[in-house]
């Protein structure tokens, strides 16, 4: 068997998706009936070709609603995905 015939592409075993919390500082005044919606999406990926296409992916996503006035540090809940890909 040649080196190329022995080469196989496998999905990474390092894949993980975790629920995480990120602090955010807010300072504003508003009536309690008002809602501030904040969302953030970050994605990074790499692709390369060595005996076939390979890739990896990193993602973070956060969404939260805040009612009324806020002044201080608050936690936003979200998800972090790392290690997804074919190596």
VMD Tcl script that builds the backbone (N, CA, C; Angstrom):
set m [mol new atoms 261]
animate dup $m
set s [atomselect $m all]
$s set {name element resname resid chain x y z} {
  {N N UNK 1 A 0.830 -1.174 0.000}
  {CA C UNK 1 A 0.000 0.000 0.000}
  {C C UNK 1 A 0.883 1.250 0.000}
  {N N UNK 2 A 0.525 2.238 -0.786}
  {CA C UNK 2 A 1.279 3.484 -0.779}
  {C C UNK 2 A 0.814 4.353 0.377}
  {N N UNK 3 A 1.598 5.393 0.650}
  {CA C UNK 3 A 1.255 6.299 1.754}
  {C C UNK 3 A -0.109 6.948 1.531}
  {N N UNK 4 A -0.415 7.313 0.292}
  {CA C UNK 4 A -1.697 7.954 -0.006}
  {C C UNK 4 A -2.857 6.984 0.215}
  {N N UNK 5 A -2.715 5.733 -0.123}
  {CA C UNK 5 A -3.796 4.772 0.078}
  {C C UNK 5 A -4.075 4.540 1.556}
  {N N UNK 6 A -3.075 4.715 2.403}
  {CA C UNK 6 A -3.272 4.519 3.840}
  {C C UNK 6 A -3.920 5.726 4.504}
  {N N UNK 7 A -3.889 6.865 3.841}
  {CA C UNK 7 A -4.392 8.101 4.418}
  {C C UNK 7 A -5.909 8.101 4.431}
  {N N UNK 8 A -6.497 8.378 5.596}
  {CA C UNK 8 A -7.951 8.500 5.694}
  {C C UNK 8 A -8.292 9.791 6.422}
  {N N UNK 9 A -9.403 10.391 6.038}
  {CA C UNK 9 A -9.876 11.602 6.705}
  {C C UNK 9 A -10.935 11.198 7.708}
  {N N UNK 10 A -10.756 11.636 8.943}
  {CA C UNK 10 A -11.709 11.305 9.998}
  {C C UNK 10 A -12.211 12.576 10.657}
  {N N UNK 11 A -13.443 12.533 11.101}
  {CA C UNK 11 A -13.988 13.645 11.875}
  {C C UNK 11 A -13.225 13.726 13.188}
  {N N UNK 12 A -12.936 14.948 13.612}
  {CA C UNK 12 A -12.158 15.161 14.827}
  {C C UNK 12 A -12.885 14.631 16.065}
  {N N UNK 13 A -12.139 14.013 16.969}
  {CA C UNK 13 A -12.686 13.588 18.265}
  {C C UNK 13 A -12.633 14.726 19.278}
  {N N UNK 14 A -12.078 15.872 18.876}
  {CA C UNK 14 A -11.933 17.004 19.790}
  {C C UNK 14 A -13.177 17.886 19.810}
  {N N UNK 15 A -14.231 17.534 19.072}
  {CA C UNK 15 A -15.442 18.346 18.988}
  {C C UNK 15 A -16.094 18.504 20.357}
  {N N UNK 16 A -16.461 19.751 20.670}
  {CA C UNK 16 A -17.194 19.986 21.907}
  {C C UNK 16 A -18.131 21.172 21.717}
  {N N UNK 17 A -19.278 21.111 22.355}
  {CA C UNK 17 A -20.224 22.220 22.390}
  {C C UNK 17 A -20.586 22.414 23.854}
  {N N UNK 18 A -20.311 23.608 24.356}
  {CA C UNK 18 A -20.495 23.881 25.778}
  {C C UNK 18 A -21.370 25.109 25.980}
  {N N UNK 19 A -22.169 25.070 27.023}
  {CA C UNK 19 A -22.919 26.254 27.416}
  {C C UNK 19 A -21.990 27.083 28.301}
  {N N UNK 20 A -21.859 28.380 27.978}
  {CA C UNK 20 A -20.961 29.240 28.735}
  {C C UNK 20 A -21.652 30.558 29.080}
  {N N UNK 21 A -21.062 31.297 30.013}
  {CA C UNK 21 A -21.558 32.614 30.394}
  {C C UNK 21 A -20.444 33.628 30.173}
  {N N UNK 22 A -20.821 34.788 29.623}
  {CA C UNK 22 A -19.865 35.851 29.339}
  {C C UNK 22 A -20.361 37.134 30.014}
  {N N UNK 23 A -19.510 37.836 30.769}
  {CA C UNK 23 A -19.946 39.081 31.402}
  {C C UNK 23 A -20.049 40.223 30.386}
  {N N UNK 24 A -21.033 41.081 30.579}
  {CA C UNK 24 A -21.208 42.262 29.744}
  {C C UNK 24 A -21.557 43.419 30.673}
  {N N UNK 25 A -20.995 44.589 30.401}
  {CA C UNK 25 A -21.297 45.768 31.216}
  {C C UNK 25 A -22.358 46.592 30.507}
  {N N UNK 26 A -23.437 46.909 31.225}
  {CA C UNK 26 A -24.526 47.723 30.685}
  {C C UNK 26 A -24.748 48.927 31.586}
  {N N UNK 27 A -25.014 50.077 30.972}
  {CA C UNK 27 A -25.328 51.279 31.732}
  {C C UNK 27 A -26.277 52.131 30.890}
  {N N UNK 28 A -27.573 52.063 31.233}
  {CA C UNK 28 A -28.583 52.859 30.525}
  {C C UNK 28 A -29.832 52.962 31.381}
  {N N UNK 29 A -30.668 53.945 31.060}
  {CA C UNK 29 A -31.947 54.117 31.750}
  {C C UNK 29 A -33.080 53.860 30.765}
  {N N UNK 30 A -34.106 53.151 31.235}
  {CA C UNK 30 A -35.273 52.849 30.398}
  {C C UNK 30 A -36.428 52.440 31.300}
  {N N UNK 31 A -37.649 52.623 30.809}
  {CA C UNK 31 A -38.819 52.144 31.538}
  {C C UNK 31 A -38.779 50.621 31.594}
  {N N UNK 32 A -39.427 50.051 32.612}
  {CA C UNK 32 A -39.417 48.587 32.762}
  {C C UNK 32 A -40.044 47.893 31.555}
  {N N UNK 33 A -40.985 48.544 30.882}
  {CA C UNK 33 A -41.634 47.930 29.718}
  {C C UNK 33 A -40.712 47.832 28.499}
  {N N UNK 34 A -39.595 48.547 28.504}
  {CA C UNK 34 A -38.656 48.502 27.383}
  {C C UNK 34 A -37.719 47.309 27.521}
  {N N UNK 35 A -37.409 46.684 26.384}
  {CA C UNK 35 A -36.511 45.532 26.359}
  {C C UNK 35 A -35.340 45.809 25.438}
  {N N UNK 36 A -34.149 45.575 25.929}
  {CA C UNK 36 A -32.937 45.655 25.121}
  {C C UNK 36 A -32.547 44.233 24.751}
  {N N UNK 37 A -32.453 43.946 23.464}
  {CA C UNK 37 A -32.041 42.624 22.980}
  {C C UNK 37 A -30.623 42.724 22.439}
  {N N UNK 38 A -29.758 41.842 22.911}
  {CA C UNK 38 A -28.369 41.807 22.462}
  {C C UNK 38 A -28.076 40.412 21.938}
  {N N UNK 39 A -27.480 40.359 20.756}
  {CA C UNK 39 A -27.048 39.068 20.208}
  {C C UNK 39 A -25.666 39.230 19.596}
  {N N UNK 40 A -24.887 38.187 19.688}
  {CA C UNK 40 A -23.526 38.194 19.168}
  {C C UNK 40 A -23.234 36.817 18.580}
  {N N UNK 41 A -22.665 36.805 17.391}
  {CA C UNK 41 A -22.304 35.545 16.745}
  {C C UNK 41 A -20.902 35.693 16.182}
  {N N UNK 42 A -20.009 34.815 16.572}
  {CA C UNK 42 A -18.623 34.825 16.120}
  {C C UNK 42 A -18.318 33.457 15.533}
  {N N UNK 43 A -17.744 33.451 14.333}
  {CA C UNK 43 A -17.406 32.178 13.695}
  {C C UNK 43 A -16.051 32.305 13.021}
  {N N UNK 44 A -15.229 31.320 13.227}
  {CA C UNK 44 A -13.930 31.247 12.563}
  {C C UNK 44 A -13.742 29.863 12.007}
  {N N UNK 45 A -13.191 29.786 10.813}
  {CA C UNK 45 A -12.949 28.477 10.208}
  {C C UNK 45 A -11.678 28.516 9.365}
  {N N UNK 46 A -11.112 27.363 9.168}
  {CA C UNK 46 A -9.929 27.180 8.332}
  {C C UNK 46 A -10.194 26.027 7.383}
  {N N UNK 47 A -9.672 26.134 6.183}
  {CA C UNK 47 A -9.737 25.031 5.213}
  {C C UNK 47 A -8.366 24.879 4.578}
  {N N UNK 48 A -8.000 23.643 4.312}
  {CA C UNK 48 A -6.735 23.389 3.642}
  {C C UNK 48 A -6.844 22.077 2.872}
  {N N UNK 49 A -5.937 21.897 1.931}
  {CA C UNK 49 A -5.964 20.697 1.092}
  {C C UNK 49 A -4.625 19.982 1.198}
  {N N UNK 50 A -4.622 18.856 1.878}
  {CA C UNK 50 A -3.473 17.973 1.958}
  {C C UNK 50 A -4.025 16.568 1.779}
  {N N UNK 51 A -3.862 16.003 0.614}
  {CA C UNK 51 A -4.416 14.678 0.298}
  {C C UNK 51 A -5.929 14.655 0.488}
  {N N UNK 52 A -6.586 15.761 0.255}
  {CA C UNK 52 A -8.034 15.905 0.427}
  {C C UNK 52 A -8.340 17.140 1.245}
  {N N UNK 53 A -9.571 17.634 1.115}
  {CA C UNK 53 A -9.960 18.832 1.853}
  {C C UNK 53 A -10.148 18.519 3.329}
  {N N UNK 54 A -9.639 19.423 4.168}
  {CA C UNK 54 A -9.783 19.325 5.614}
  {C C UNK 54 A -10.208 20.699 6.129}
  {N N UNK 55 A -10.804 20.739 7.314}
  {CA C UNK 55 A -11.288 22.006 7.860}
  {C C UNK 55 A -11.481 21.906 9.363}
  {N N UNK 56 A -11.565 23.073 10.005}
  {CA C UNK 56 A -11.968 23.124 11.412}
  {C C UNK 56 A -12.811 24.378 11.632}
  {N N UNK 57 A -13.557 24.388 12.740}
  {CA C UNK 57 A -14.553 25.424 12.978}
  {C C UNK 57 A -14.607 25.783 14.460}
  {N N UNK 58 A -14.771 27.088 14.722}
  {CA C UNK 58 A -14.949 27.619 16.069}
  {C C UNK 58 A -16.141 28.572 16.011}
  {N N UNK 59 A -17.085 28.443 16.949}
  {CA C UNK 59 A -18.262 29.325 16.975}
  {C C UNK 59 A -18.616 29.702 18.409}
  {N N UNK 60 A -19.081 30.953 18.566}
  {CA C UNK 60 A -19.679 31.409 19.811}
  {C C UNK 60 A -20.971 32.131 19.460}
  {N N UNK 61 A -22.016 31.903 20.263}
  {CA C UNK 61 A -23.292 32.556 20.023}
  {C C UNK 61 A -23.920 32.926 21.363}
  {N N UNK 62 A -24.354 34.192 21.474}
  {CA C UNK 62 A -24.993 34.687 22.689}
  {C C UNK 62 A -26.218 35.492 22.308}
  {N N UNK 63 A -27.289 35.330 23.069}
  {CA C UNK 63 A -28.501 36.130 22.901}
  {C C UNK 63 A -29.130 36.330 24.274}
  {N N UNK 64 A -29.444 37.570 24.589}
  {CA C UNK 64 A -30.117 37.853 25.858}
  {C C UNK 64 A -31.013 39.073 25.718}
  {N N UNK 65 A -32.077 39.103 26.519}
  {CA C UNK 65 A -32.968 40.255 26.617}
  {C C UNK 65 A -32.838 40.831 28.022}
  {N N UNK 66 A -32.804 42.166 28.096}
  {CA C UNK 66 A -32.722 42.859 29.371}
  {C C UNK 66 A -33.874 43.845 29.460}
  {N N UNK 67 A -34.642 43.797 30.544}
  {CA C UNK 67 A -35.796 44.687 30.720}
  {C C UNK 67 A -35.445 45.831 31.666}
  {N N UNK 68 A -35.920 47.028 31.316}
  {CA C UNK 68 A -35.752 48.175 32.194}
  {C C UNK 68 A -34.331 48.701 32.240}
  {N N UNK 69 A -34.079 49.592 33.196}
  {CA C UNK 69 A -32.759 50.204 33.359}
  {C C UNK 69 A -31.739 49.188 33.867}
  {N N UNK 70 A -30.505 49.371 33.442}
  {CA C UNK 70 A -29.404 48.505 33.897}
  {C C UNK 70 A -28.183 49.362 34.165}
  {N N UNK 71 A -27.428 48.971 35.189}
  {CA C UNK 71 A -26.176 49.637 35.495}
  {C C UNK 71 A -25.290 48.649 36.236}
  {N N UNK 72 A -24.368 48.032 35.523}
  {CA C UNK 72 A -23.478 47.056 36.134}
  {C C UNK 72 A -23.094 45.956 35.173}
  {N N UNK 73 A -22.546 44.893 35.727}
  {CA C UNK 73 A -22.097 43.753 34.939}
  {C C UNK 73 A -23.137 42.642 35.020}
  {N N UNK 74 A -23.504 42.106 33.882}
  {CA C UNK 74 A -24.517 41.052 33.789}
  {C C UNK 74 A -23.952 39.903 32.974}
  {N N UNK 75 A -24.479 38.703 33.193}
  {CA C UNK 75 A -24.018 37.534 32.459}
  {C C UNK 75 A -24.916 37.252 31.261}
  {N N UNK 76 A -24.273 37.030 30.116}
  {CA C UNK 76 A -24.989 36.590 28.920}
  {C C UNK 76 A -24.719 35.104 28.761}
  {N N UNK 77 A -25.769 34.326 28.516}
  {CA C UNK 77 A -25.613 32.892 28.321}
  {C C UNK 77 A -25.502 32.595 26.831}
  {N N UNK 78 A -24.682 31.622 26.509}
  {CA C UNK 78 A -24.511 31.260 25.116}
  {C C UNK 78 A -23.837 29.903 24.970}
  {N N UNK 79 A -23.417 29.631 23.736}
  {CA C UNK 79 A -22.790 28.360 23.415}
  {C C UNK 79 A -21.459 28.594 22.720}
  {N N UNK 80 A -20.502 27.716 23.001}
  {CA C UNK 80 A -19.195 27.725 22.365}
  {C C UNK 80 A -18.991 26.360 21.721}
  {N N UNK 81 A -18.660 26.350 20.439}
  {CA C UNK 81 A -18.375 25.125 19.716}
  {C C UNK 81 A -16.920 25.181 19.269}
  {N N UNK 82 A -16.175 24.137 19.558}
  {CA C UNK 82 A -14.762 24.088 19.168}
  {C C UNK 82 A -14.403 22.677 18.730}
  {N N UNK 83 A -13.413 22.593 17.871}
  {CA C UNK 83 A -12.899 21.293 17.451}
  {C C UNK 83 A -13.752 20.593 16.420}
  {N N UNK 84 A -14.752 21.263 15.866}
  {CA C UNK 84 A -15.577 20.645 14.831}
  {C C UNK 84 A -14.791 20.680 13.521}
  {N N UNK 85 A -14.751 19.573 12.821}
  {CA C UNK 85 A -14.061 19.575 11.545}
  {C C UNK 85 A -13.542 18.218 11.137}
  {N N UNK 86 A -12.844 18.239 10.043}
  {CA C UNK 86 A -12.198 17.045 9.514}
  {C C UNK 86 A -10.703 17.340 9.494}
  {N N UNK 87 A -9.930 16.543 10.250}
  {CA C UNK 87 A -8.490 16.753 10.367}
  {C C UNK 87 A -7.766 15.601 9.715}
}
mol reanalyze $m
mol bondsrecalc $m
mol representation Tube
mol addrep $m
